[in-house]
Amino acid sequence: MRAILVGLAFFLAAAASIRFTRFDGGVAFIWVANALLIVELSLRRPADWPAPLFFSALASAAATTLFGIGIAAAPGITLAMMLEAAGAAWLLQRLRGGRLDLGSMEGFVVFAVAAGLVAPAAGAFGGAAIVSMFTTTAFWSNWLHWYLGHALGNILLAPILVLILTGDLLREFRRLRPRRRIEAGGLCLAMVLTSAVVFAQSVLPLLFLPLWPMMIAAFRFGRIGSAVSIVLLALVGGALTMADSGPVQLIHASSGGKALFFQFYLVVTAFMTLPVAAVLQQSATLFRALRESEARYRLIADGSSDVIINLDRSGRIRYVSPSITDLSGYDPATLIGSDAAGLVLAEDRADLEAIQRRALADPGATFILEYRSITAGGATIWCETHTRGVTDDQGRVIGSVSQIRDITHHKIVEAELSLAAKTDTLTGIGNRRAFDEMLDQRIDDVSAGRGVGCCAILDLDFFKRVNDVHGHDAGDRVLRAFADVAAATIREGDLIARLGGEEFGVILWGADLAEARSVCERLRREVEDLSIATRAGATIGVTFSGGIARIASGLRDDIVRRADEALYRAKHSGRNRLAFAL
C-alpha cells in the first residue's frame, strides 16, 4: 500500500510539473517527483526497492503519456527517471552506511552531493537525449533544465519528505507542550505573512525578508522548523510567482528562467537554514549527552570509595570527589586550584609528574602508577592511580582525569608475602632466594663502582652426627641456635641466610677480606661457646667451617663456587676454621 501511495504521489507531482512548467516545450523546469522516490528508497533496504520503483515507473510513464510528449517517449524517460533515483539512493546508502541523515551537517552535504549533483547530472544525459529525439528542443538546453530542475527539487523537498515519511514530524509535534505548539503556530503564521508581503509586490527586491522568521524557526525548532518554513515559503512564494507577482518578476528572463531562479532562491535559503539547524541540533544533542554524562559521572564519583580527580595541564586540581576526605582527611573544596604534587611524598613526585606528562602526550592510553601519598594528618599511605588524558571537542588535550585507590593494606600484605617468600621457616632468617637476590644486587653495585663486599659460605661441622645421635628435633634446635647467634653477631646491613640443610651464607657489604674475616671469626668464637640442650637432657656443642670470597664483577655462581672451594679447604684442614678463596 505504501508503494502504491508513493506511486500516486509521484504521478501527481510529475503531472503538475509537466503540465505547468514545460515553458519551452522541452523538459519541465521544476521537478520534485524524484525527491519523493529518492527519499523512499533511501529509507528502505535495496531488497525492498522493486515495489516503489515499479509503481513510480508506472506513474512516470502515465504522466509523460497524458501530459508530456507522448507514449513513445514514456519508456525512455521513465527509465532515466528510475535509474537516477535508484542511483542516488544507492550512492547515499554507500556513503552514509545504509542510513539517510539530513539532521547533521555532514549528512546534508552528502545528500546534496549525491542527490543534488551526481545523480541528476548523470540522469540528465538520458532524459535530455530522449526529449531531444521527440521534440525540436536542443540537447544541452534539455540537459541543463533537467539537471537544474531535478537537483534543486531534490535538495528543496527532501528535508520535509524525510520528516514526513519517517514520522518524525508528527512525533515531534506530539511531544511539544501547549505553549511550544502555540509558538510553532505563531512562527508558521509569521512565515506565511512575511512570504505573502514579499511576493505580493513586484517593486522591491525583498527576497531577504523571509530569512528572518526562517532563522528563528531553525533556532527554536531545529531542522523541523527549518524544513516547514521552507515548504511554507515555497507554497506561498511559488503560487504568487506563478501568478506573475513577486520580486522574481524584476529579473529579465523567460518564465522558465524565472521558475529556475525561484527554485535556486529556495535552495539558497535551504542551504542557509538547514545546516544551521543541523549544527544546532547536533549541539543540543551533544549538550544533553554531556549533561547526562556529567550527571552519571558525578553520581559515580560522589558514591565511589575511590577518589576521582581532574587536573589541568599544569597539574592543578580542577575537581576532586568527596571520597578524598575518607582517603586522606582533606576537604575537597580546599584542594581546588592547588598543585596535586603537594599531596604526594617528595620521593615519588617525579614518577607522578612523568605519568602526567605521558597521559597528556597520549590521551588515548591509561597509565597506572603506585606511589606514596601524604594524608592531612601527615601519615603516609600507598595509592594506585589510573590516569588518562582529557581532550576537548577539537581533540586538544586540556588535562587529565585519575582514579585513585588506597592500596596500603595491599602493600602491607605484599610486603609480608615477600618477606615470607624470602624467609627460612625453621630459623626465621633469610633463605636461598633472599641470599641470591642480595648477592646479585651487590654484584651490580661492585660493577658500577658503588662499593666493595665479601661473601661467606658457612657449614656446621659434624651436623649429620647430631641428627643420627640425638634426632632431628635436636638438629633443628642446633640450626635455630646458630641462626640466632649469627643474626646477633653480624653487622647491621649484612645478611645471614640458610641456603639448605646445615649450610648458611653471609653477605658482608662494605667489608674487605680482612673485615670479613674479623666478622666471621667473631661469629666462629660465639658459636664455639654454644651449649645446646636436647629434650633428653644431653648437651650439644657446635662449630662451623667457612670459606670467604670477595664479591667481584661476574656471575653469582662463580662467586659462590669460589667461596665453596675455600669452605672445603677449611674442612679438610681440620674444621672449625675459616679459609679465603684463592
C-alpha positions as CSV (number, residue, x, y, z in Angstrom):
1,M,0.0,0.0,0.0
2,R,2.8,2.4,0.8
3,A,4.4,1.7,-2.6
4,I,1.1,2.4,-4.3
5,L,0.8,5.7,-2.4
6,V,4.3,6.7,-3.3
7,G,3.5,5.9,-7.0
8,L,0.3,8.0,-6.7
9,A,2.2,11.0,-5.2
10,F,4.9,10.6,-7.9
11,F,2.2,10.8,-10.6
12,L,0.6,13.9,-9.1
13,A,3.9,15.7,-8.7
14,A,5.1,14.7,-12.2
15,A,1.8,15.6,-13.9
16,A,1.8,19.1,-12.3
17,S,5.4,19.7,-13.2
18,I,4.9,18.6,-16.9
19,R,1.6,20.5,-17.2
20,F,2.7,23.8,-15.8
21,T,6.5,24.1,-16.1
22,R,7.4,22.9,-19.7
23,F,7.9,26.5,-20.7
24,D,9.9,25.9,-23.9
25,G,8.4,22.6,-25.0
26,G,11.3,20.5,-23.7
27,V,11.7,19.1,-20.2
28,A,10.0,20.5,-17.1
29,F,11.8,23.3,-15.4
30,I,10.5,22.3,-11.9
31,W,10.7,18.6,-10.9
32,V,10.1,17.4,-7.3
33,A,8.8,13.9,-8.0
34,N,12.2,12.2,-7.9
35,A,12.9,13.7,-4.5
36,L,10.0,11.7,-3.1
37,L,11.3,8.4,-4.7
38,I,14.9,9.0,-3.6
39,V,13.9,9.6,0.0
40,E,11.6,6.5,0.0
41,L,14.3,4.3,-1.5
42,S,17.0,5.7,0.9
43,L,14.8,4.7,3.9
44,R,14.4,1.1,2.6
45,R,16.7,-1.8,2.1
46,P,17.7,-2.4,-1.5
47,A,15.7,-5.7,-1.4
48,D,12.5,-3.6,-0.8
49,W,13.1,-1.3,-3.8
50,P,11.2,-3.1,-6.5
51,A,7.7,-2.2,-5.4
52,P,8.2,1.6,-5.1
53,L,10.3,1.6,-8.3
54,F,7.6,-0.3,-10.2
55,F,4.6,1.9,-9.2
56,S,6.7,5.1,-9.6
57,A,7.7,3.9,-13.1
58,L,4.0,3.4,-14.0
59,A,3.3,6.9,-12.6
60,S,6.1,8.4,-14.7
61,A,5.0,6.7,-17.8
62,A,1.4,7.8,-17.3
63,A,2.3,11.4,-16.6
64,T,4.6,11.6,-19.7
65,T,1.9,10.0,-21.9
66,L,-1.0,12.1,-20.7
67,F,0.7,15.4,-20.1
68,G,4.1,15.2,-21.8
69,I,5.5,14.3,-25.2
70,G,3.5,11.1,-25.7
71,I,3.6,7.3,-25.1
72,A,6.6,6.7,-27.5
73,A,8.9,8.8,-25.3
74,A,7.5,7.5,-22.0
75,P,9.7,4.3,-21.7
76,G,13.0,6.1,-22.2
77,I,12.2,9.0,-19.9
78,T,10.8,6.6,-17.2
79,L,14.0,4.5,-17.4
80,A,16.2,7.7,-17.0
81,M,14.0,8.8,-14.0
82,M,14.2,5.4,-12.2
83,L,17.9,4.9,-12.8
84,E,18.6,8.4,-11.5
85,A,16.5,7.9,-8.3
86,A,17.9,4.4,-7.7
87,G,21.5,5.6,-8.3
88,A,21.1,8.5,-5.9
89,A,19.6,6.2,-3.2
90,W,22.4,3.6,-3.7
91,L,25.1,6.3,-3.5
92,L,23.5,7.7,-0.3
93,Q,23.4,4.3,1.4
94,R,27.0,3.6,0.4
95,L,28.3,7.0,1.7
96,R,26.2,7.0,4.9
97,G,26.4,3.4,5.9
98,G,22.8,2.4,4.9
99,R,21.1,5.4,6.6
100,L,19.7,8.7,5.4
101,D,20.7,11.5,7.7
102,L,19.7,15.1,7.0
103,G,19.9,16.1,10.6
104,S,23.6,16.7,10.6
105,M,25.8,19.0,8.6
106,E,27.8,16.0,7.2
107,G,24.6,14.2,6.2
108,F,23.1,17.2,4.5
109,V,26.3,17.8,2.5
110,V,26.4,14.1,1.4
111,F,22.8,14.3,0.3
112,A,23.4,17.5,-1.7
113,V,26.4,15.8,-3.5
114,A,24.6,12.5,-4.2
115,A,21.0,13.7,-5.0
116,G,21.8,17.3,-6.0
117,L,24.9,16.9,-8.1
118,V,26.0,13.4,-9.2
119,A,22.6,11.6,-9.8
120,P,20.8,14.4,-11.6
121,A,23.8,15.2,-13.7
122,A,24.0,11.6,-14.9
123,G,20.3,11.1,-15.3
124,A,20.1,14.3,-17.4
125,F,22.0,12.7,-20.2
126,G,19.5,10.0,-20.8
127,G,16.5,12.3,-20.2
128,A,17.8,15.1,-22.4
129,A,18.6,12.6,-25.2
130,I,15.0,11.1,-25.2
131,V,13.3,14.6,-25.1
132,S,15.5,15.9,-27.9
133,M,14.6,12.9,-30.0
134,F,10.9,13.6,-29.8
135,T,10.9,17.4,-29.7
136,T,12.6,20.2,-31.5
137,T,14.4,21.4,-28.4
138,A,18.2,21.2,-28.2
139,F,20.0,18.5,-26.2
140,W,22.1,20.8,-24.0
141,S,19.2,23.0,-23.2
142,N,17.2,20.0,-22.1
143,W,20.2,18.6,-20.1
144,L,20.6,21.9,-18.3
145,H,16.9,22.2,-17.5
146,W,16.6,18.6,-16.4
147,Y,19.7,18.8,-14.2
148,L,18.7,22.1,-12.5
149,G,15.1,21.1,-12.1
150,H,15.9,17.7,-10.6
151,A,18.8,18.9,-8.4
152,L,17.0,21.9,-7.0
153,G,13.8,19.9,-6.4
154,N,15.7,17.1,-4.6
155,I,17.6,19.4,-2.3
156,L,14.5,21.6,-1.6
157,L,11.9,18.9,-0.9
158,A,14.0,16.1,0.6
159,P,14.2,17.5,4.2
160,I,10.5,17.8,4.7
161,L,9.9,14.4,3.0
162,V,12.3,12.7,5.3
163,L,10.4,14.1,8.3
164,I,7.0,13.1,6.9
165,L,8.0,9.6,5.7
166,T,9.9,8.7,8.9
167,G,7.1,10.0,11.1
168,D,9.5,12.4,12.8
169,L,7.3,15.5,12.0
170,L,4.2,14.0,13.7
171,R,6.2,12.6,16.7
172,E,8.0,15.9,17.3
173,F,4.7,17.8,17.1
174,R,3.1,15.5,19.6
175,R,6.0,16.0,22.0
176,L,5.5,19.7,22.0
177,R,3.9,21.2,25.1
178,P,0.9,23.5,24.5
179,R,3.0,26.7,24.8
180,R,5.5,25.4,22.3
181,R,2.7,24.5,19.9
182,I,1.4,28.0,20.1
183,E,4.9,29.3,19.4
184,A,5.2,27.0,16.4
185,G,1.9,28.1,15.1
186,G,2.9,31.7,15.5
187,L,6.2,31.2,13.6
188,C,4.3,29.4,10.8
189,L,1.9,32.4,10.6
190,A,4.8,34.8,10.6
191,M,6.4,32.8,7.8
192,V,3.2,32.9,5.7
193,L,2.6,36.6,6.3
194,T,6.2,37.6,5.5
195,S,6.2,35.5,2.3
196,A,2.9,37.0,1.3
197,V,4.1,40.5,1.9
198,V,7.4,39.8,-0.1
199,F,5.8,38.0,-3.1
200,A,2.6,40.1,-3.3
201,Q,4.5,43.0,-4.7
202,S,6.9,43.3,-7.7
203,V,8.5,46.6,-6.9
204,L,11.1,46.0,-4.1
205,P,13.7,43.1,-4.1
206,L,12.7,41.9,-0.6
207,L,13.7,38.3,-1.0
208,F,15.9,38.5,2.1
209,L,13.0,39.2,4.5
210,P,11.7,35.6,4.8
211,L,15.1,34.7,6.2
212,W,14.2,36.4,9.5
213,P,11.3,34.0,10.5
214,M,13.1,31.1,8.9
215,M,16.2,31.6,11.1
216,I,14.1,32.0,14.2
217,A,12.3,28.7,13.3
218,A,15.7,27.0,12.8
219,F,16.9,28.2,16.2
220,R,13.7,27.4,18.1
221,F,12.7,24.1,16.4
222,G,15.8,22.8,14.6
223,R,15.6,21.0,11.3
224,I,11.8,20.6,11.6
225,G,11.3,24.3,12.0
226,S,13.6,25.0,9.1
227,A,12.0,22.4,6.8
228,V,8.5,23.5,7.5
229,S,9.4,27.2,6.9
230,I,11.0,26.3,3.6
231,V,7.8,24.5,2.5
232,L,5.6,27.4,3.5
233,L,7.9,29.8,1.6
234,A,7.8,27.5,-1.4
235,L,4.0,27.3,-1.4
236,V,3.2,31.0,-0.8
237,G,6.1,32.3,-2.9
238,G,5.6,29.8,-5.6
239,A,1.9,30.4,-6.0
240,L,2.4,34.2,-6.2
241,T,5.4,33.8,-8.6
242,M,3.3,31.6,-10.9
243,A,0.7,34.4,-10.8
244,D,3.4,36.8,-12.2
245,S,3.9,38.5,-8.9
246,G,6.8,38.9,-6.5
247,P,10.4,40.1,-6.7
248,V,11.3,37.4,-9.2
249,Q,9.5,39.4,-11.8
250,L,12.2,42.0,-11.5
251,I,14.7,39.9,-13.4
252,H,14.7,39.8,-17.2
253,A,14.2,36.2,-18.1
254,S,11.7,33.8,-19.6
255,S,9.1,32.1,-17.5
256,G,11.3,29.0,-17.3
257,G,14.2,31.1,-16.2
258,K,12.1,32.8,-13.5
259,A,11.0,29.4,-12.3
260,L,14.5,28.2,-12.1
261,F,15.6,31.3,-10.3
262,F,12.8,30.9,-7.7
263,Q,13.9,27.3,-7.1
264,F,17.5,28.5,-6.8
265,Y,16.4,31.1,-4.3
266,L,14.6,28.4,-2.3
267,V,17.7,26.2,-2.3
268,V,19.9,29.0,-1.2
269,T,17.6,29.6,1.8
270,A,17.7,25.9,2.5
271,F,21.5,25.9,2.5
272,M,21.4,28.9,4.8
273,T,19.0,27.5,7.4
274,L,19.2,23.7,7.2
275,P,22.9,23.5,8.0
276,V,22.4,25.9,10.9
277,A,19.5,23.8,12.2
278,A,21.7,20.7,11.8
279,V,24.5,22.2,13.8
280,L,22.2,23.4,16.5
281,Q,20.6,20.0,16.7
282,Q,24.0,18.3,17.0
283,S,25.0,20.9,19.7
284,A,21.8,20.3,21.6
285,T,22.2,16.5,21.4
286,L,25.9,16.8,22.4
287,F,24.9,19.1,25.3
288,R,22.2,16.7,26.5
289,A,24.6,13.8,26.3
290,L,27.2,15.9,28.1
291,R,24.7,16.8,30.9
292,E,23.7,13.1,31.2
293,S,27.3,12.0,31.2
294,E,28.2,14.6,33.8
295,A,25.3,13.5,36.0
296,R,26.4,9.9,35.8
297,Y,30.0,10.9,36.3
298,R,29.1,12.9,39.4
299,L,26.9,10.2,40.8
300,I,29.6,7.6,40.4
301,A,32.3,9.9,41.6
302,D,30.4,11.0,44.7
303,G,29.4,7.5,45.6
304,S,32.7,5.8,44.9
305,S,35.2,4.9,47.6
306,D,37.9,5.6,45.0
307,V,38.9,9.2,44.5
308,I,38.3,10.8,41.1
309,I,40.5,13.8,40.4
310,N,40.7,16.2,37.4
311,L,43.9,18.1,36.7
312,D,44.6,20.8,34.2
313,R,47.7,20.7,32.0
314,S,49.8,22.3,34.7
315,G,48.8,19.7,37.3
316,R,46.4,21.9,39.3
317,I,43.3,20.3,40.7
318,R,40.0,21.2,38.9
319,Y,37.8,18.7,40.6
320,V,38.2,16.1,43.4
321,S,35.5,13.7,44.6
322,P,34.2,13.8,48.2
323,S,35.9,10.4,48.9
324,I,39.2,12.3,49.3
325,T,38.0,13.0,52.8
326,D,37.8,9.4,53.7
327,L,41.0,8.5,52.0
328,S,43.3,11.2,53.4
329,G,41.2,13.6,55.5
330,Y,41.3,16.6,53.1
331,D,38.3,18.9,52.4
332,P,37.7,18.7,48.6
333,A,36.8,22.4,48.4
334,T,40.2,23.5,49.9
335,L,42.1,21.4,47.2
336,I,40.6,23.1,44.1
337,G,43.3,25.1,42.4
338,S,46.1,23.6,44.4
339,D,49.1,21.7,42.9
340,A,48.3,17.9,43.1
341,A,52.0,17.2,43.6
342,G,51.7,18.6,47.1
343,L,49.7,15.5,48.1
344,V,52.5,13.1,47.1
345,L,55.6,12.1,49.1
346,A,58.6,14.1,47.8
347,E,60.4,10.9,46.7
348,D,57.6,9.9,44.4
349,R,56.7,13.2,42.8
350,A,59.0,12.8,39.8
351,D,57.3,9.5,38.9
352,L,53.8,11.0,39.2
353,E,54.8,14.0,37.1
354,A,56.2,11.6,34.5
355,I,52.9,9.8,34.3
356,Q,51.1,13.1,34.0
357,R,53.3,14.1,31.0
358,R,52.7,10.7,29.4
359,A,48.9,10.9,29.8
360,L,48.9,14.4,28.2
361,A,51.1,13.2,25.3
362,D,49.0,10.1,24.7
363,P,45.3,10.8,25.8
364,G,44.1,7.5,24.3
365,A,46.0,5.3,26.8
366,T,45.6,4.7,30.5
367,F,48.7,4.9,32.7
368,I,49.0,3.1,36.1
369,L,51.3,4.1,38.9
370,E,51.8,3.1,42.6
371,Y,53.1,5.9,44.8
372,R,53.0,7.2,48.4
373,S,50.7,10.0,49.4
374,I,50.6,12.2,52.5
375,T,47.3,12.5,54.5
376,A,46.0,15.7,56.1
377,G,47.4,14.3,59.4
378,G,50.9,13.8,58.0
379,A,50.7,10.0,57.7
380,T,51.9,8.2,54.6
381,I,49.7,5.8,52.6
382,W,50.2,3.8,49.4
383,C,47.9,4.7,46.5
384,E,47.4,3.4,43.0
385,T,46.3,5.8,40.3
386,H,44.9,5.1,36.8
387,T,45.4,8.3,34.7
388,R,44.1,9.3,31.2
389,G,44.4,12.5,29.3
390,V,41.2,14.6,28.6
391,T,40.6,16.3,25.3
392,D,38.1,19.0,24.2
393,D,35.8,18.8,21.2
394,Q,38.7,19.7,18.8
395,G,40.9,17.0,20.1
396,R,43.2,19.3,22.1
397,V,44.5,17.9,25.4
398,I,43.2,20.1,28.3
399,G,44.2,18.0,31.3
400,S,43.8,14.6,32.9
401,V,41.5,12.5,35.0
402,S,42.7,10.0,37.5
403,Q,41.1,7.3,39.6
404,I,43.0,6.9,42.9
405,R,42.7,3.9,45.2
406,D,44.1,3.3,48.7
407,I,46.4,0.2,48.4
408,T,48.1,0.5,51.8
409,H,46.7,-2.8,53.1
410,H,47.6,-4.5,49.8
411,K,51.2,-3.2,50.2
412,I,51.4,-4.5,53.7
413,V,50.2,-7.9,52.7
414,E,52.5,-7.8,49.7
415,A,55.5,-6.9,51.9
416,E,54.5,-9.7,54.3
417,L,54.3,-12.2,51.5
418,S,57.5,-11.0,50.0
419,L,59.2,-11.4,53.4
420,A,57.7,-14.8,53.9
421,A,59.0,-15.8,50.4
422,K,62.5,-14.8,51.4
423,T,62.4,-16.2,55.0
424,D,63.5,-19.7,56.1
425,T,60.6,-21.1,58.0
426,L,62.7,-23.1,60.5
427,T,65.2,-20.4,61.6
428,G,63.5,-17.2,60.8
429,I,66.5,-15.8,58.9
430,G,66.7,-15.3,55.1
431,N,66.5,-18.2,52.7
432,R,68.3,-19.1,49.4
433,R,66.1,-16.7,47.4
434,A,66.9,-13.8,49.7
435,F,70.6,-14.6,49.5
436,D,70.6,-14.9,45.7
437,E,68.8,-11.6,45.2
438,M,71.1,-9.7,47.7
439,L,74.2,-11.2,46.1
440,D,73.0,-10.2,42.6
441,Q,72.4,-6.6,43.8
442,R,75.8,-6.4,45.4
443,I,77.5,-7.7,42.3
444,D,75.8,-4.9,40.3
445,D,76.9,-2.4,42.9
446,V,80.5,-3.6,42.7
447,S,80.3,-3.5,38.9
448,A,79.1,0.1,39.0
449,G,81.8,1.1,41.5
450,R,79.4,1.8,44.3
451,G,81.3,-0.2,47.0
452,V,83.1,-3.5,48.0
453,G,81.9,-6.6,49.8
454,C,82.5,-10.2,50.6
455,C,80.5,-13.4,50.5
456,A,81.0,-16.3,53.1
457,I,79.6,-19.8,52.9
458,L,79.4,-21.5,56.4
459,D,78.7,-25.1,57.1
460,L,78.1,-26.7,60.6
461,D,80.7,-29.3,61.5
462,F,79.5,-32.9,62.0
463,F,75.9,-32.0,61.8
464,K,74.8,-35.4,60.4
465,R,76.2,-36.9,63.6
466,V,73.9,-34.6,65.7
467,N,70.8,-35.9,63.8
468,D,71.9,-39.5,64.0
469,V,72.7,-39.5,67.7
470,H,70.2,-37.0,69.1
471,G,67.4,-37.0,66.5
472,H,66.1,-34.4,64.1
473,D,64.5,-32.3,66.8
474,A,67.9,-31.7,68.3
475,G,69.2,-30.9,64.9
476,D,66.5,-28.3,64.4
477,R,67.5,-26.8,67.8
478,V,71.1,-26.5,66.7
479,L,70.1,-24.8,63.4
480,R,67.9,-22.3,65.2
481,A,70.5,-21.6,67.9
482,F,73.2,-21.0,65.2
483,A,70.9,-18.7,63.3
484,D,70.1,-16.6,66.4
485,V,73.7,-16.2,67.3
486,A,74.7,-15.3,63.7
487,A,71.9,-12.7,63.4
488,A,73.0,-11.1,66.6
489,T,76.7,-11.1,65.7
490,I,76.9,-9.9,62.1
491,R,76.8,-6.1,61.4
492,E,73.7,-4.1,60.6
493,G,73.1,-4.2,56.9
494,D,74.8,-7.6,56.5
495,L,72.7,-10.7,55.6
496,I,72.7,-14.2,57.1
497,A,70.7,-16.8,55.1
498,R,70.1,-20.5,55.3
499,L,71.0,-22.0,52.0
500,G,69.8,-25.5,52.7
501,G,70.5,-28.2,55.4
502,E,73.3,-27.0,57.6
503,E,74.8,-24.6,55.1
504,F,74.5,-20.9,55.5
505,G,75.5,-17.8,53.5
506,V,76.7,-14.4,54.7
507,I,76.9,-11.2,52.6
508,L,79.1,-8.6,54.2
509,W,78.8,-5.2,52.4
510,G,81.4,-2.5,52.8
511,A,83.9,-5.1,54.1
512,D,87.2,-6.1,52.5
513,L,88.7,-9.6,53.2
514,A,90.3,-8.5,56.5
515,E,87.0,-7.1,57.8
516,A,85.0,-10.1,56.5
517,R,87.4,-12.4,58.3
518,S,87.1,-10.4,61.5
519,V,83.3,-10.7,61.5
520,C,83.3,-14.4,60.6
521,E,85.9,-15.1,63.2
522,R,83.9,-13.3,65.9
523,L,80.9,-15.4,64.9
524,R,83.0,-18.6,65.0
525,R,84.1,-17.9,68.6
526,E,80.5,-17.1,69.6
527,V,79.2,-20.4,68.1
528,E,82.1,-22.4,69.6
529,D,81.0,-21.3,73.1
530,L,77.4,-22.5,72.5
531,S,75.9,-25.4,74.5
532,I,72.5,-26.6,73.3
533,A,70.4,-28.8,75.5
534,T,68.3,-31.5,73.9
535,R,64.9,-32.8,75.2
536,A,66.6,-35.8,76.6
537,G,68.9,-33.6,78.7
538,A,72.0,-34.0,76.7
539,T,74.3,-31.1,75.8
540,I,75.5,-30.4,72.2
541,G,78.4,-28.3,71.2
542,V,78.6,-26.6,67.8
543,T,81.3,-25.4,65.4
544,F,81.4,-24.4,61.8
545,S,83.8,-24.1,59.0
546,G,83.7,-21.2,56.4
547,G,85.0,-20.0,53.1
548,I,85.2,-16.3,52.3
549,A,85.3,-14.9,48.7
550,R,85.5,-11.3,47.6
551,I,82.4,-10.0,45.6
552,A,83.5,-9.1,42.1
553,S,82.0,-8.4,38.7
554,G,80.8,-11.6,37.1
555,L,78.3,-14.3,37.7
556,R,76.8,-15.1,41.1
557,D,77.6,-18.9,40.7
558,D,81.3,-18.1,40.2
559,I,81.5,-16.2,43.5
560,V,79.6,-18.9,45.4
561,R,81.7,-21.6,43.8
562,R,85.0,-19.9,44.9
563,A,83.6,-19.5,48.5
564,D,82.6,-23.2,48.5
565,E,86.1,-24.2,47.4
566,A,87.5,-22.2,50.3
567,L,85.0,-23.9,52.7
568,Y,86.1,-27.4,51.6
569,R,89.7,-26.5,52.2
570,A,88.8,-25.3,55.7
571,K,87.0,-28.6,56.5
572,H,89.9,-30.6,55.1
573,S,92.3,-28.6,57.3
574,G,90.6,-29.8,60.5
575,R,87.2,-27.9,60.6
576,N,86.2,-25.1,63.0
577,R,88.2,-22.6,60.9
578,L,88.0,-20.2,58.0
579,A,89.7,-20.1,54.6
580,F,89.9,-17.5,51.9
581,A,89.1,-18.1,48.2
582,L,92.2,-18.2,46.0
